[in-house]
């Protein structure tokens, strides 16, 4: 007996502040990568399909976005996340 199927894996790439197309509210949007992988005996072997989506945290509206847009958003989020002073581990005492 051979057991096979697919599994879906979600990866959060970035969180951006955008104006939602559906509700019109400025809200955080999560940029996600959804990978469907072929599994054999519950072991993921290779990706079958990949989708990139963004979801509004205010209304829940989800829409598909191009791969290059999602990768660019991920790069911008990573560049803005760690300031230069924190990258070297500089610590400041509270109240100093």
N, C-alpha and C positions, 0 to 999 in steps of 0.2 A: 504494500500500500504506500502510495506517494501522497504526501500532504503538501499542497502548494497554494499560493494566493498572493495577495498584495497587502502592504502596510503603508500608511500615510505618516510622514514625518513633517512636523512644522518647525521652522527655524525663524525666530524673530530677528530681523536684520537691523531695524532702526525704529525710533519713535519720532515723528515729525509733527510740528504744529502747522496744520493746513486748514483751509476753509472747506467744509464738506460740500460736495455737489448736491447731495440729497437734502440735508436739513438746513444748509446755509450757515451753520454755526462754526466759529473758529474753535477747533478742538484737536487734541492729540490723535494722530493716526499711526497705527502700527503697520510697519512694512514687513511682510512675511514671505518666506519661501516655503512652498509646499511641494515635497518630493514624494512621489509614489514609487515604492520599490517592490520588485518581485521577490517573494519569499518561498523558500523550499525548506520544509520541516521547521517553520517559524524562524528561519535565519534569513535576514535580508541579503540578497545577492547583488542586484544591480538596479539602477533607477529606470523606471518605465516612462515617467513623465515628470515635468517640473513646471510649477506655476508660481508667479509672483503676484501678490495681492496687497492691497492696503485696506484697512478697516477703521472706520470712524469710531472713536470711543464714546461719542455722545449718542449717536443713533444706531450704531451697529452696522451701517451700510458697508458692504464689502465690494470692492471692484478690482478687476485684474489690471495690472500695469505691466509695461514692457520690462524685459530683463535688464536692459542697460539703465533705465530709470531707477530700478530698485537697487542695482549695484552702486550707482552714483549716490543715492540717498544713504546707503550703508557707509560709503567712504566719508561722506560729509559728517555723519553722526559720529563716526569713530574719531575723526579729526577734531571735532568740537568737544568731545567728551572729556579728554584729559588735558587740562591746562599745562603749559610748559613747566611751571613751578612744581606742580604735583608729580610730574613725570620723574623727577629726580628724588622724590621722597622727602621734600622739605616739610617739616612739621612746625607749626606755630602753637605755642602755649596759649590757651584761652585767656583773654584779658591782658595780654602783653602787647 
